[in-house]
Amino acid sequence: MLLNISIILLFLVFSGFFSGSETALFSLSSIQRERIKRAGTKKSLLIGKLLSRPRKLIVTILIGNDMVNIAASVIAASLFVSFNKEHGEWIAMAVMTPVTLIFAEVIPKTLAMTYNEKVAPFVCGPLHFFSKLIFPIRAILYNISVFLLKIVGFEKSHIVTAIMEDEFRALVDQSHESGEINRAERDLIHNVFEFSDTYAFEIMTPLIEIFSLSEAITIEKAVKIVQQSRFLRIPVYRDSFENIVGILYTKDLLKINTAKSGGIKDTIQKICRKPFFVYENIKTDDLFHILKKKRIHIAICKDNQGKVSGLLTMDDLLGELFGEIHDEYDRELK
């Protein structure tokens, strides 16, 4: 009996080791990793090697943790069954569950999280050795997991990108807290990441708020309207607001007015430029690159049914990127 108890305790120690190792290594911030890397020791190099393959590392830890937890549970069940054949297995489950949770999960993980930079060098060697020891099993399970993830459409690159983005944003926050970058710089970097996850419909000016002109009005009348507005480019509609047929550039309008030609009696239809349409579900970073490439400053957004739903300008996109910085600059211009 004493031998069985000793083995159970030993397995609980091993379980705590694997749980603590996982927390210690994966909770290291980018700054902590860089500090460990600069140490240039064998252990620091080993930590970098383990973390360079996070999915293989997590598989190694999970295999080790499951092996010792199952072994501890089996031995505990046989021990309690020897005392109570009828309810021994249930008693073992009732005892081992809280014991494992407290002593092999909560306590090790809490300590590892608090002292991760000290724990990581201590656990990297044994983990590396164990990884080599179970290489065949790990390779099989790893490849199965990769195959299953691909079936559900989750590629390896998605994981890597998510990890890199989270780490980089955490590093930016830490750099701001330490005074290495100011708030505006921090916000700009975060905006860049959020920009790629934003859709046009989230920031566009909805149709009901768009200032537009009828193609039937004369250039002379349009000049008077434009002089009282702050818009440089104005959508032009035919019959109804939803039927956008052109974009009126203020500079084109003023050129004709300045020339004092008879053209001012013509309708603005003659000087309108062709509108550029996009679907409202396009991502803002994609739209930014398209507008930049085509040298266009305004896009008319359509919904899935092809109906005009809003308007987006290059100014709107820059506002999403630069936030308050762009707003302050814009106010100065006005």
C-alpha positions in Angstrom: 0.0 0.0 0.0 2.8 2.4 0.9 4.5 1.7 -2.4 1.3 2.5 -4.3 0.8 5.8 -2.5 4.4 6.7 -3.2 4.0 6.0 -6.9 0.8 8.0 -7.0 2.5 11.0 -5.3 5.4 10.6 -7.8 3.0 10.7 -10.7 1.3 13.8 -9.3 4.7 15.5 -9.1 5.3 14.6 -12.8 1.8 15.9 -13.6 2.5 19.2 -11.8 5.8 19.4 -13.8 4.1 19.1 -17.1 1.3 21.5 -16.2 3.8 24.1 -14.8 6.0 23.7 -17.8 3.2 24.5 -20.2 2.3 27.6 -18.3 5.9 28.8 -17.7 6.9 28.5 -21.4 3.8 29.8 -23.1 3.3 32.7 -20.7 6.7 34.2 -21.5 6.2 37.6 -23.1 8.2 38.7 -26.1 10.4 40.9 -23.9 11.1 38.0 -21.5 12.0 35.7 -24.5 14.3 38.3 -25.9 16.0 38.7 -22.4 16.4 34.9 -22.2 17.8 34.8 -25.7 20.4 37.5 -25.0 21.7 35.4 -22.1 23.2 33.1 -24.7 23.3 30.0 -22.5 22.5 26.4 -23.5 19.2 26.6 -21.7 18.2 29.8 -23.3 18.9 28.3 -26.7 16.9 25.3 -25.8 13.9 27.4 -24.7 14.0 29.2 -28.0 14.1 25.8 -29.8 11.1 24.5 -27.9 9.0 27.6 -28.4 9.9 27.8 -32.1 7.6 24.7 -32.6 4.7 25.5 -30.2 2.3 22.8 -31.6 4.8 20.0 -31.2 5.7 21.3 -27.7 2.0 21.3 -26.6 1.6 17.8 -28.0 4.6 16.6 -26.0 3.3 18.2 -22.8 -0.2 16.8 -23.2 1.1 13.3 -23.9 3.2 13.4 -20.7 0.5 14.9 -18.6 -2.1 12.4 -19.8 0.2 9.4 -19.3 1.0 10.3 -15.6 -2.6 11.3 -14.8 -4.0 8.0 -16.2 -1.4 6.0 -14.5 -2.0 7.7 -11.1 -5.8 7.2 -11.5 -5.4 3.5 -12.3 -3.1 2.9 -9.4 -5.4 4.9 -7.1 -8.4 2.9 -8.3 -6.7 -0.5 -7.6 -5.7 0.8 -4.2 -9.2 1.8 -3.1 -10.8 -1.3 -4.7 -8.6 -3.4 -2.4 -10.4 -1.7 0.6 -13.8 -1.5 -0.9 -14.5 -3.7 -4.0 -18.0 -2.3 -4.5 -17.3 1.4 -4.4 -13.5 1.6 -4.7 -13.4 3.1 -8.2 -15.9 5.8 -7.3 -14.0 6.7 -4.1 -10.8 6.8 -6.1 -12.4 9.2 -8.6 -13.8 11.4 -5.8 -10.4 11.6 -4.1 -8.1 11.9 -7.1 -10.1 14.6 -9.0 -9.7 17.4 -6.4 -6.2 16.2 -5.5 -5.0 16.3 -9.1 -6.8 19.6 -9.8 -5.2 21.3 -6.8 -1.7 19.8 -6.5 -1.1 19.0 -10.2 -2.9 21.9 -11.9 -3.7 25.0 -9.9 -0.7 25.2 -7.7 2.0 24.4 -10.3 0.3 26.7 -12.9 0.0 29.5 -10.5 3.7 29.3 -9.4 4.8 28.8 -13.0 2.9 31.9 -14.1 4.4 34.0 -11.3 8.0 32.8 -11.8 7.9 31.9 -15.5 11.3 33.3 -16.3 12.9 31.3 -13.5 10.9 28.1 -14.1 11.4 28.0 -17.9 15.2 27.2 -17.8 14.5 24.5 -15.2 12.0 22.6 -17.2 13.4 23.0 -20.7 16.0 20.2 -20.4 13.7 17.5 -19.1 11.0 18.4 -21.6 13.5 18.2 -24.5 14.7 14.8 -23.3 11.1 13.6 -22.9 10.2 14.9 -26.4 13.0 12.8 -27.9 11.9 9.8 -25.8 8.3 9.8 -27.1 9.2 11.0 -30.6 7.3 8.2 -32.5 4.1 8.7 -30.5 4.3 12.5 -30.7 4.9 12.4 -34.5 1.8 10.2 -35.0 -0.5 12.3 -32.8 0.9 15.6 -34.2 0.2 14.6 -37.8 -3.3 13.3 -36.9 -4.0 16.7 -35.3 -2.7 18.6 -38.3 -4.9 16.4 -40.6 -8.0 16.9 -38.6 -7.4 20.7 -38.4 -7.1 20.9 -42.1 -10.4 19.0 -42.5 -12.2 21.7 -40.5 -10.4 24.4 -42.5 -7.9 25.5 -39.9 -4.5 25.8 -41.5 -1.2 26.0 -39.6 -0.6 29.5 -40.9 -3.8 30.7 -39.1 -2.3 29.6 -35.7 1.1 31.1 -36.4 -0.4 34.4 -37.5 -2.7 34.6 -34.4 0.3 33.9 -32.1 2.5 36.5 -33.8 -0.2 39.2 -33.8 -1.1 38.6 -30.1 2.6 38.6 -29.1 3.4 41.7 -31.1 0.4 43.6 -29.7 1.4 42.6 -26.2 4.9 43.8 -26.9 3.5 47.2 -28.1 1.5 47.6 -24.9 4.5 46.8 -22.7 6.6 49.2 -24.7 4.0 51.9 -24.1 3.9 51.1 -20.3 7.7 51.3 -20.1 7.7 54.7 -21.9 9.5 53.4 -25.1 6.6 54.6 -27.3 3.9 57.2 -26.7 0.1 56.6 -26.7 -0.3 57.8 -30.3 2.3 55.4 -31.6 0.7 52.5 -29.7 -2.7 53.4 -31.0 -1.4 53.6 -34.6 0.1 50.1 -34.4 -3.1 48.6 -32.9 -5.1 50.4 -35.6 -3.0 48.7 -38.3 -4.0 45.2 -37.0 -7.6 46.2 -36.5 -7.7 47.7 -40.0 -7.2 44.3 -41.6 -10.1 42.9 -39.7 -12.6 45.7 -40.5 -15.1 45.6 -43.3 -16.3 48.6 -45.5 -19.8 48.5 -44.1 -18.6 49.0 -40.6 -17.1 52.5 -41.3 -18.9 53.7 -44.5 -21.3 56.6 -44.6 -24.8 55.0 -45.0 -26.9 56.0 -48.0 -29.4 58.1 -45.9 -26.5 60.3 -44.7 -24.9 60.8 -48.1 -24.9 64.4 -49.5 -25.6 64.1 -53.3 -26.8 66.1 -56.2 -29.2 65.4 -59.1 -27.5 65.1 -62.5 -30.3 67.4 -63.8 -29.1 70.6 -62.0 -27.0 73.1 -63.9 -23.4 73.8 -63.3 -24.2 77.3 -62.2 -26.6 76.1 -59.5 -24.1 73.4 -58.4 -21.4 76.0 -57.9 -23.6 77.9 -55.5 -24.4 74.7 -53.6 -20.8 73.5 -53.5 -19.6 76.9 -52.2 -21.8 76.4 -49.1 -20.7 72.8 -48.5 -17.4 71.3 -47.3 -17.2 68.4 -49.8 -14.6 68.0 -52.5 -16.3 65.1 -54.2 -20.0 64.7 -54.4 -22.1 61.7 -55.7 -24.5 62.4 -58.5 -27.7 60.5 -58.8 -30.3 60.0 -61.5 -34.0 60.0 -60.6 -33.4 58.5 -57.1 -30.7 58.8 -54.4 -30.1 55.0 -54.8 -29.1 55.4 -58.4 -25.6 56.9 -58.3 -24.4 57.6 -61.8 -21.3 59.8 -61.3 -19.0 61.7 -59.0 -18.7 65.5 -59.2 -15.3 66.8 -58.4 -15.4 70.4 -57.0 -12.2 71.3 -58.9 -13.8 70.4 -62.2 -16.9 72.5 -61.4 -14.8 75.5 -60.4 -12.7 75.3 -63.5 -15.8 75.8 -65.7 -17.1 78.5 -63.5 -13.8 80.4 -63.5 -13.6 80.2 -67.3 -16.9 82.2 -67.5 -18.0 80.1 -70.4 -21.5 79.3 -71.6 -21.0 75.9 -70.1 -22.4 77.0 -66.8 -25.9 76.5 -68.1 -25.2 72.9 -68.9 -26.1 70.2 -66.4 -23.5 68.6 -64.1 -23.9 65.3 -66.0 -21.4 66.6 -68.6 -18.6 67.0 -66.1 -19.2 64.0 -63.8 -16.6 61.3 -63.5 -17.4 57.6 -63.6 -18.2 56.3 -60.1 -16.2 53.4 -58.6 -18.3 50.7 -57.0 -17.3 48.1 -54.4 -19.3 45.6 -52.3 -19.7 46.6 -48.7 -18.2 43.3 -47.4 -14.8 44.1 -48.8 -12.1 44.5 -46.1 -10.8 48.0 -45.5 -7.2 47.1 -46.1 -8.0 45.6 -49.5 -10.1 48.7 -50.4 -7.2 51.0 -49.3 -4.8 49.3 -51.7 -7.3 49.3 -54.5 -8.1 53.0 -54.2 -4.4 53.8 -53.9 -3.5 51.8 -57.0 -6.3 53.3 -59.0 -5.7 56.8 -57.6 -9.3 57.1 -56.6 -10.5 58.9 -53.5 -14.1 57.8 -53.2 -15.9 54.5 -53.5 -19.7 53.8 -53.7 -20.6 50.7 -51.6 -23.2 48.2 -52.7 -24.9 45.4 -50.7 -25.2 41.8 -51.7 -28.2 42.6 -53.9 -26.3 45.2 -55.8 -28.1 48.2 -54.3 -26.2 51.3 -53.2 -25.8 51.1 -49.4 -23.1 53.7 -48.6 -20.0 55.6 -49.4 -16.4 55.4 -48.4 -13.5 57.8 -49.0 -9.8 57.6 -48.7 -10.2 60.0 -45.8 -12.4 57.6 -43.9 -9.8 54.8 -44.4 -6.9 57.1 -43.2 -9.1 58.1 -40.2 -9.4 54.4 -39.2 -5.6 54.0 -39.4 -4.4 57.3 -37.8 -7.4 57.9 -35.5 -7.1 61.0 -33.4 -3.8 62.0 -35.1 -5.7 62.2 -38.4 -8.7 64.0 -36.9 -6.5 66.7 -35.3 -4.7 67.3 -38.6 -8.0 67.4 -40.4 -9.4 70.0 -38.0 -6.3 72.2 -38.6 -6.9 72.1 -42.4 -10.5 73.2 -41.9 
